[in-house]
Amino acid sequence: MGSAPTPFIDAERLSARIAEMGHQIRATYGPDETITAVAVLKGSIVFFADLLRSLPGPVTCDFLGLQSYEGTVSSGAVRITHDLRADIAGKHVLVVEDIVDTGLTLDYLHRTLGARNPASLRVATLLDKPSRRRVDVRVDWVGFTIEDRFVVGFGLDHDQMLRNLPYIGTLDDSP
């Protein structure tokens, strides 16, 4: 795998920001509204687990598998590898993403899930890379806005490896 990733966002900063996001999200929905949280697999799973623990009140969970990357490069094509198990019509859906960069995956999610008639459809992402946008997309909650670097850890991978790091690290020396 080469050299170890350079730490970029440590575990303490991640934990504090995710707790803050959980309170912001709950404040938007209200204390008694059921949120249907949808993890976009596989990258969001660590963030998803921590975010769920920071969301007081009623929450249900579902999972959606998508693929758009091959190695470190976005293929530009999004495909479903695992669909939702539950009907989301009439529900308040919170899509939980690991990272938004080109916007292609999120655009696909907005169109695909929006067609299933949820009561609301909002997005929380741990990381946002607006400099890489190819499609303008709405993100409701952002953990951290970062520059264009390839990041790993805390669920994010490089060829399916390094997801288990308790922090976010970089694999390159770009600014």
N, C-alpha and C positions, 0 to 999 in steps of 0.2 A: 504494500500500500504506500510505501514511501515514508516521508517524514510526518510527524504528528501535526495535526492542525494547530494553527496559531489561535489562542483564545481571543474571542472578539466580544462576546456578551457573556458574562459570567452567570453562574447559577443564581446568585443572590439578586442580581438585576432582573433576571428572568422571572423569578418568583414574585418579586415586588410588583412588577408591571402586570403580570397575569392576574394577581389578586385585585389590582386596581381596575383592570378591564372587567373582571367579573362583577364588581360593584357597579360600574358604569352600565354594563349590559342589563343587569337586573333593574337598575333605576329606570332605564328606557322602557322595559316591558311592564314594570310594576311588580309588587311583591307576590301577587297571587296568580299571575298569568303563567300558564304552562308553556315552556320553551321546548321545542323539538330541536335538539342540537344534533347536527349532522357532521360527523368527522369525515374529511376527505382523506382517504387512505393513500399511502401509508404514512406519509410525512407528518400529518397533523396529530398523530396519535398521542405523543407525549404532551404536546400543548393542550390537546383536547382533554386529557385526563386532569391536568392541573387546572384548566379553565372550569371544568365541571365542578371540581371541589371548591372553587371560589364563587360559584353561583348559588346563592341561597334561593329557596323556593322550589316550586315544582319544575322538573326537567325530565324529558325523555331523551333517549339516545338512538341514533341510527348511524349507519356507515355507508359511504359511497366510495367505491374504488375507481380512480381515474388514472390514466397514464398519458403523459405528454412528453416525457424526457427519455432520452437515450444517452446514458453517461452524464455528461455535464451540459448537454445541448438540448434545448427544446426542439422537438420534432415539428411543432406547429399544428399537429393533428391531435385531437383529444379523443380518447375512447374510454367507455365505461368497462371496468373490469369486475365490478361488484355493484349491483344496484341496491337501492333502498328496499328494506323489507316491509315498511309500513307506508300507508297512504298518507300524504302530507296535505291533502285538500283541507282547507279551513284551519290549518295549524300555523302557529307562529314559528317559522323555521329560521334557525341560526346556523349558517354554514360556517364551519371552523376549518380554516386553511392554514397551512404552515407558512407559505410564502406566496406573494403575488408579485410577478415580475412582468411578463409580456401582457398579461391580462387575458390571454386566449382561453385558458382553463376557466377563469372566473366568468368570462363572457358566456362560455358554453354552459356553465352551471346556472347563471341567471336565466338563460333561455330555456334550458331543459327543466329545471325545477319550477320556474315561473309558470310553465305550461301545465303544471300539475295543480295549479290553483291554491297555493298556500294563502292563509290570511295575511301573512307578511313574510318577506324574505330578506334577511339581513346577513351581513358577512363580518366575521372577526378573523383577522389574520395576525399571526405572530410577527411576520416580517413583510415589509413592503419595499419594493425596488422600483419606484416610479420612473427612473431613468431608462428602464427597459420596456416601457409600455409600447405595445403595438396596437392595443385596443383600449379605448377609454372605458373603465369599469368603476362601479361604485363599491367602496369598501367602508363599512360603517365604523369598525374599530380596528386600530392598528397598534400592535405592540411596539414595534420599532421600525422606523424608516431607515433604510440602509443604502449605501452606494452600491454600485455594480461590482459585487464580489461573489465568488462561489462559496457558499457557506454550508457547513455540515454540523451534525450534532443536534441533540434535543429533538430527534425525529427526522431531521433532514439527512439525506444520504449522498454518498458517492458510490455509484454502482452497488446499491443495497448495503453498503457498509457505513459505519460511523454514526448510525442513528442513536446508538446507546450513550453517546457522550452527554454528560450532565450540563454542558454549556454549548454555546454556538461558537464554532471556530471557522477559520478561513483556510483554504487550500492554496491560495495564491498570495502574491505580494503586491497586488494592484492597490492603488490608493483608495 
